Amino acid sequence: GASLSDVVRTRMLLTRIDDWQQIAQVRGEYFKDIRPVDTVMEVKGFINKEWLIEIEVDAVVVDEG
């Protein structure tokens, strides 16, 4: 039942750190009004050599019931 408005943190793991500006621009389109904390890191690689980015998202959903 979570939505983008419940997101409190994102982590972007990139294999090419030079791509960070393009990734930040896309992230900004989704989170421009929410503004979660963000971490961007460069990693050596992923299991699948074709992957360029991994995105982790933490969300907090409050049970109103």
Secondary structure in CASP SS format (residue, H / E / C, confidence):
PFRMAT SS
TARGET T0000
AUTHOR 0000-0000-0000
METHOD secondary structure of the structure
MODEL  1
G C 1.00
A C 1.00
S C 1.00
L H 1.00
S H 1.00
D H 1.00
V E 1.00
V E 1.00
R E 1.00
T E 1.00
R E 1.00
M E 1.00
L E 1.00
L E 1.00
T C 1.00
R C 1.00
I H 1.00
D H 1.00
D H 1.00
W H 1.00
Q H 1.00
Q H 1.00
I H 1.00
A H 1.00
Q H 1.00
V H 1.00
R H 1.00
G H 1.00
E H 1.00
Y H 1.00
F H 1.00
K C 1.00
D C 1.00
I C 1.00
R C 1.00
P C 1.00
V E 1.00
D E 1.00
T E 1.00
V E 1.00
M E 1.00
E E 1.00
V C 1.00
K C 1.00
G C 1.00
F C 1.00
I C 1.00
N C 1.00
K C 1.00
E C 1.00
W C 1.00
L C 1.00
I E 1.00
E E 1.00
I E 1.00
E E 1.00
V E 1.00
D E 1.00
A E 1.00
V C 1.00
V C 1.00
V C 1.00
D C 1.00
E C 1.00
G C 1.00
END
